[in-house]
Every structure is written in structure tokens, then in C-alpha cells.
Amino acid sequence: MISSKNTLQVHEIYLERLAQQDLKRLSPKYFHKIISSIKALAEDPRPPGCRKLFGSKNDWRIRIGDYRVVYEIDDKQRIINIMRIRHRREVYR
């Protein structure tokens, strides 16, 4: 009998200083939604609906209502670096 273990490979999540500042400015309504979405990235760094940012090698974004979370994935070291959390009007400037 061959047994296989399901090894869940989880990414570590880091917040850049700007992303931390962005989180502090959010309303409680969006804060909790965004935090749960960021935590989910640890298990699935490319969830359904995520988009790769044009012109970059490892930058992605997820959409949470009117907000966007821009992050970088390093699959080799299993790290996700959250760069910005901004309203859709401001995030790409």
C-alpha cells in the first residue's frame, strides 16, 4: 500500500510599509475583507480572478470590491510581498 501525504505548501506573506499604511486608512468594512483575502493568498497565491500586471515579471493583483491588492510572488522562496492596497482609482498611479 502506498500512502501519500497531502503536503500543503504555504507561502509566507510580508507587508511593505506602504501597504501597512494603506491598511490603517481602510474602513472596518473593507479591512476585514482585505485581511481575509490576503491570508488566503498564503495557500493560493494565484486565486481565481487575479491578474498579472502588465510590464512586470512577478507582480499580480487581486480585486476586493473597489480596492486592489498589488503583490509580488516569489515561488522559489515561497514568499508573497504585499506592496499596495489602494482604491482602484489610485492604485496604478
Residue pairs with C-beta under 8 A, 6 or more apart in sequence:
8 43
9 78
10 42
10 43
10 78
11 41
11 42
11 43
11 45
11 73
11 78
11 79
11 80
12 42
12 78
12 79
12 80
13 38
13 39
13 41
13 42
13 79
13 80
13 82
14 79
14 80
14 81
14 82
15 23
15 82
16 81
16 82
16 83
16 84
18 83
18 84
19 82
19 83
19 84
19 85
22 84
22 85
22 86
23 31
23 34
23 35
23 85
26 34
26 67
26 85
30 64
30 65
30 67
33 64
33 65
34 64
34 67
34 69
34 85
37 62
37 64
37 69
38 69
38 82
40 47
41 47
41 62
41 71
41 80
42 80
45 60
45 73
45 75
45 80
46 60
46 73
47 62
49 62
49 63
50 60
50 61
50 62
51 60
51 61
51 62
52 59
52 60
53 59
53 60
53 61
53 70
58 72
58 73
58 74
59 70
59 71
59 72
59 83
60 70
60 71
60 72
60 73
61 68
61 69
61 70
61 71
61 91
62 68
62 69
62 71
63 88
66 87
66 88
67 85
67 86
67 87
67 88
67 91
68 84
68 85
68 86
68 87
68 88
68 91
69 82
69 84
69 85
70 82
70 83
70 84
70 85
70 86
70 91
71 80
71 81
71 82
71 83
72 80
72 81
72 83
73 79
73 80
74 80
74 81
84 91
